[in-house]
Amino acid sequence: MMNEQRVFSGVQPTGNLHLGNYLGAITKFVALQQDYDCIYCVVDLHAITQDREIWGGPEGLRSSTRQVTAAFLAAGVDAEKHIIFNQSQVCAHSELAWIFNCVARIGWLNRMTQFKEKAGKHRENASVGLYAYPTLMAADILAYRATHVPVGEDQKQHLELARNIAQKFNVDFAESAAERGYPDGFFPLPEPLIGETAARIMSLRDGEKKMSKSDPSDMSRINLTDDADAIAKKIRKAKTDPEPLPSELEGLEERAEARNLVGIYAALADQTSAQVLEEHGGATFATFKAALAELAIEKLAPVNAEMRRLMADPGHIDAILTDGARRAREIADPNMNIIKDIVGFIGH
């Protein structure tokens, strides 16, 4: 049975959303609406896999979940034509994750580099949830039989694992699935959607590090909740070098901070870095930063204002999430009934 072209993606509600989240994920979500049936999830179950100080405890989690939802809406995701919901409202995610825990192999999870990075030197104290994070991510995608997933570099490995899990399930239960009308296996193998010029936004304090919510310095990132003065100040104080901007891309190769600021300008202006250098090559950083600050404020101010308006009415946001969860269950629950039947569970 063929499945329609469906995109699934999620954003974790931990801390303030920043420019990297906006350019690297949320703006892509908006663009994908034109060509796909889209399901966008606030992955609150993933959030609690880390230490409480990261996800903020119950009140912090509620606030961050609403903030991510507000960012989706403010950026232009259409909650009527597409689906926005928070993960914990749809039981299929947890149920399918357990089945996938039994399909996935320990060796596969041991190779996941993101667990090693997040657990660091304290691996023995990391949660089982953090270790099993990739099987839950696979369940997020496959509960809807999604065909495409927008991914950045840090999620490619997890998507490949989701494909491996889907393929192993299809092989392990091939006969049972065929008897129920799925001769080619129940799950599609989801394809990555990687933008040709995907924005990789780095820290304003260190061009070698990715912009992050968890960085202790607020000056390292532009938050979507920052006002115009804060944006201008952070760009003005962003780390640079003493040389002017080059006119050619080759001139950025050994200049991480310059490359980052040019990349941010390019992403905000919907240009290539080469086009930015063609226009601004030879400029001092003082001049270029002023232009970048003006552009960032112009692009982010409407999003910031709409997020503030939405956050002032949490009941409205919660209603959108509840309706989105209802519509998500209408897709996921029938799939779960078939999956349970394929596996051999009785009474669903």
C-alpha positions in Angstrom: 0.0 0.0 0.0 1.4 3.4 -1.0 1.7 6.1 1.6 1.3 9.8 0.7 4.3 12.1 0.9 4.4 13.0 4.6 7.0 15.0 6.5 7.5 14.6 10.2 9.9 16.7 12.3 10.2 17.9 15.9 11.8 20.5 18.1 12.8 19.9 21.6 11.4 22.3 24.2 14.5 23.0 26.3 15.5 26.6 26.9 15.0 29.6 24.7 14.8 29.1 20.9 17.5 30.9 19.1 18.5 32.0 15.6 20.1 28.6 14.8 16.8 26.8 15.5 14.9 29.4 13.4 17.1 29.3 10.4 18.1 25.7 10.6 14.7 24.2 11.3 11.7 26.4 11.6 12.0 28.3 8.4 12.5 25.0 6.6 9.2 23.7 8.2 7.4 26.7 6.7 8.8 26.0 3.2 8.0 22.3 3.3 4.3 23.1 3.8 4.0 23.9 0.1 4.8 20.4 -1.1 4.1 17.9 1.7 1.5 16.9 4.3 3.4 18.1 7.4 3.4 17.0 11.0 5.4 19.1 13.4 5.9 18.0 17.0 7.1 19.6 20.1 9.1 16.7 21.5 8.5 17.0 25.2 9.2 13.3 25.9 12.7 13.8 24.4 13.2 16.9 26.6 13.1 15.0 29.9 15.8 12.6 28.8 18.3 15.1 30.0 19.0 16.6 33.5 16.2 18.6 35.1 18.2 21.9 34.9 18.3 21.6 31.2 14.5 21.1 30.6 13.5 23.3 33.5 11.2 21.1 35.6 7.4 21.0 35.1 6.9 24.8 34.8 9.9 25.3 32.6 8.7 22.4 30.3 5.2 23.9 30.0 6.6 27.3 29.2 9.1 26.0 26.6 6.5 23.8 25.0 4.3 26.8 24.5 7.2 28.9 23.3 8.2 26.4 20.6 4.5 26.2 19.5 4.4 30.0 19.3 7.6 30.1 17.2 6.1 27.6 14.7 3.0 29.7 14.4 4.8 33.1 14.3 7.1 31.8 11.6 4.2 30.8 9.4 3.4 27.2 10.0 -0.4 26.7 9.3 -1.9 24.8 12.1 -5.2 24.3 10.2 -3.7 22.7 7.1 -0.9 20.9 8.9 -0.5 19.4 12.4 1.2 20.9 15.4 1.1 19.0 18.7 3.2 18.0 21.7 4.5 14.5 21.7 3.3 13.4 25.1 -0.4 13.8 24.1 -0.1 10.9 21.6 0.5 7.5 23.3 1.6 5.9 20.0 5.0 7.5 20.4 5.8 5.7 23.7 4.1 2.4 22.6 6.0 2.2 19.4 9.2 3.2 21.0 9.0 0.1 23.3 8.4 -2.2 20.3 11.4 -0.6 18.6 13.5 -1.0 21.8 12.9 -4.7 21.1 13.7 -4.5 17.4 16.8 -2.3 17.7 20.2 -3.8 18.7 22.4 -2.7 21.5 25.3 -2.4 19.1 23.4 0.0 16.9 22.7 2.3 19.9 26.3 2.0 21.1 27.4 3.7 17.9 25.2 6.8 18.4 27.7 9.7 18.7 25.1 12.2 20.1 24.7 10.1 23.3 28.4 10.1 23.8 28.5 13.8 23.4 25.6 14.6 25.7 26.5 12.0 28.3 30.2 13.1 28.3 32.4 11.8 31.0 29.3 11.0 33.2 28.0 8.2 30.9 27.1 5.9 33.9 24.9 8.7 35.3 23.0 9.4 32.0 19.4 8.4 31.9 18.2 5.3 30.0 15.9 7.6 28.1 18.9 9.5 26.7 20.5 6.3 25.6 17.2 5.1 24.0 16.5 8.5 22.5 17.0 7.3 18.9 14.4 4.5 19.2 11.9 7.1 20.4 12.8 9.3 17.5 12.3 6.4 15.1 8.8 5.9 16.7 8.0 9.6 16.3 8.6 9.3 12.5 7.2 5.8 11.8 4.1 6.0 13.9 2.8 8.3 11.0 4.6 6.2 8.3 6.3 9.5 7.4 8.2 9.4 4.1 10.5 12.4 4.6 12.3 14.0 7.5 14.2 17.4 7.4 17.5 16.8 9.2 20.7 18.6 10.1 24.1 17.1 10.3 23.6 16.1 14.0 20.5 14.1 13.2 21.6 12.2 10.1 22.8 9.2 12.2 19.5 9.0 14.1 17.5 9.0 10.8 19.7 6.2 9.5 19.0 4.2 12.6 15.2 4.8 12.1 15.6 3.4 8.6 17.5 0.4 10.0 14.8 -0.2 12.6 12.0 0.1 9.9 13.8 -2.3 7.6 14.4 -4.9 10.4 10.8 -4.7 11.5 9.7 -5.2 7.9 12.0 -8.3 7.6 11.2 -9.7 11.0 7.5 -9.5 10.5 7.3 -9.9 6.7 4.9 -12.8 6.7 2.5 -11.3 9.2 2.6 -7.9 7.4 2.0 -9.6 4.0 -1.1 -11.4 5.4 -2.5 -8.0 6.4 -2.0 -6.4 3.0 1.6 -5.1 3.3 3.7 -7.4 1.0 6.5 -4.9 0.9 6.6 -4.3 4.7 4.5 -2.0 6.8 7.0 0.8 7.2 8.4 3.1 4.5 12.1 3.9 4.8 12.0 7.6 5.5 14.2 9.8 3.3 16.2 12.8 4.6 15.5 16.3 3.4 18.7 18.2 3.5 18.7 21.7 2.1 21.4 22.5 -0.4 22.4 25.5 1.5 21.3 24.4 5.0 22.2 27.1 7.5 24.6 25.9 10.2 24.6 28.8 12.7 27.5 28.9 15.1 28.1 30.7 18.4 28.7 34.4 18.3 31.5 33.9 20.8 33.2 31.0 19.1 32.8 30.3 15.4 33.9 26.6 15.9 30.9 25.8 18.2 27.3 25.4 17.2 24.9 28.1 18.5 23.3 26.4 21.5 20.5 26.9 24.1 22.8 25.3 26.7 25.7 27.7 26.3 26.1 29.5 29.6 26.8 32.8 27.8 23.6 34.5 26.5 25.8 36.6 24.3 26.7 33.5 22.3 23.2 33.3 20.7 20.4 35.5 19.4 17.2 34.3 21.1 13.9 34.6 19.2 12.6 36.5 22.3 15.4 39.1 22.1 14.2 42.7 21.3 15.9 44.9 18.7 18.4 46.4 21.2 19.5 43.0 22.4 20.0 41.7 18.8 22.0 44.8 17.9 24.2 44.5 21.0 24.9 40.8 20.5 25.9 41.3 16.9 28.0 44.3 17.7 29.9 42.3 20.3 30.2 39.1 18.3 33.7 37.8 18.0 35.6 38.7 14.8 39.1 39.2 13.6 40.9 42.5 12.6 40.9 41.9 8.9 38.1 43.3 6.6 35.7 41.0 4.9 37.2 39.2 1.8 35.5 39.4 -1.6 35.9 35.7 -2.3 34.7 32.6 -0.4 38.3 31.3 -0.3 39.1 34.2 2.1 36.7 32.8 4.7 38.3 29.3 5.0 40.5 30.0 8.0 38.2 32.6 9.6 35.4 30.8 11.5 33.8 33.9 13.0 33.8 35.8 9.8 32.4 32.8 8.0 29.6 32.5 10.6 28.5 36.1 10.3 28.5 36.0 6.5 26.5 32.7 6.7 23.9 34.3 9.1 23.5 37.3 6.7 23.1 34.9 3.8 20.5 32.8 5.5 18.5 35.9 6.6 18.7 37.5 3.2 18.0 34.3 1.3 21.3 34.7 -0.5 24.5 32.6 -0.9 27.6 33.6 1.0 29.3 34.4 -2.3 26.5 37.0 -3.0 27.0 38.5 0.4 30.7 38.9 -0.2 30.1 40.3 -3.6 28.1 43.1 -1.9 30.1 43.6 1.3 33.6 42.4 0.5 36.2 44.8 1.7 34.0 46.3 4.4 35.2 46.5 8.0 33.4 44.4 10.5 31.9 47.5 12.2 30.2 48.3 8.9 29.2 44.8 8.2 27.9 44.2 11.7 25.7 47.3 11.4 24.2 45.9 8.2 23.7 42.5 9.7 22.0 43.9 12.8 19.6 45.9 10.7 18.8 42.8 8.6 18.4 40.5 11.6 16.0 43.0 13.4 14.0 43.5 10.2 13.5 39.7 9.8 13.1 38.7 13.4 11.0 41.6 14.8 7.7 40.4 13.3 8.4 36.9 14.6 9.3 38.2 18.0 6.2 40.4 18.2 3.9 37.5 17.1 5.5 35.1 19.6 4.9 37.6 22.4 1.3 38.0 21.4 0.7 34.3 21.3 2.5 33.6 24.6 0.3 36.1 26.3 -2.6 33.7 25.6 -1.4 30.3 26.7 -5.0 28.9 26.5 -5.0 29.5 22.8 -1.7 27.7 22.3 -2.9 24.8 24.4 -6.0 24.5 22.3 -3.9 24.4 19.1 -1.8 21.6 20.7 -4.8 19.7 21.8 -6.5 19.9 18.4 -3.2 18.9 16.7 -2.9 15.9 19.0 -6.4 14.8 18.2 -5.6 14.9 14.5 -2.2 13.2 15.0 -4.0 10.4 16.9 -6.3 9.9 13.9 -3.3 9.0 11.9 -1.1 7.2 14.5 -3.8 5.1 16.3 -4.9 3.1 13.3 -1.3 2.5 12.4 -0.6 1.3 15.9 -3.5 -1.1 15.7 -2.1 -2.6 12.6 1.4 -2.8 14.1 0.1 -4.5 17.2 -1.8 -7.0 15.0 1.4 -7.6 12.9 3.4 -8.3 16.1 0.8 -10.6 17.5 -0.7 -8.6 20.4 -4.4 -9.4 21.2 -7.2 -7.1 22.2 -6.4 -3.8 20.7 
